[in-house]
């Protein structure tokens, strides 16, 4: 199928072209740094941003919300939100 946007450069503001499901893990980084994270089932997400030196906790996220952060890690410990999708 033709892609009319193929000649456009990718950027942090462009739509995701390679989304993937996130399996929170306390030790392993995400395989690709996403542009943001979609939260299908609300709750708490503990993560570390790509330039961060410490984890941060996003609390009380509603279903179908979006975290505009370039995360390197999404931690299993403390993360209660479900159906997390990396917008890569």
Order of alpha helices (4+ residues) and beta strands (2+ residues): beta-beta-beta-beta-beta-beta-beta
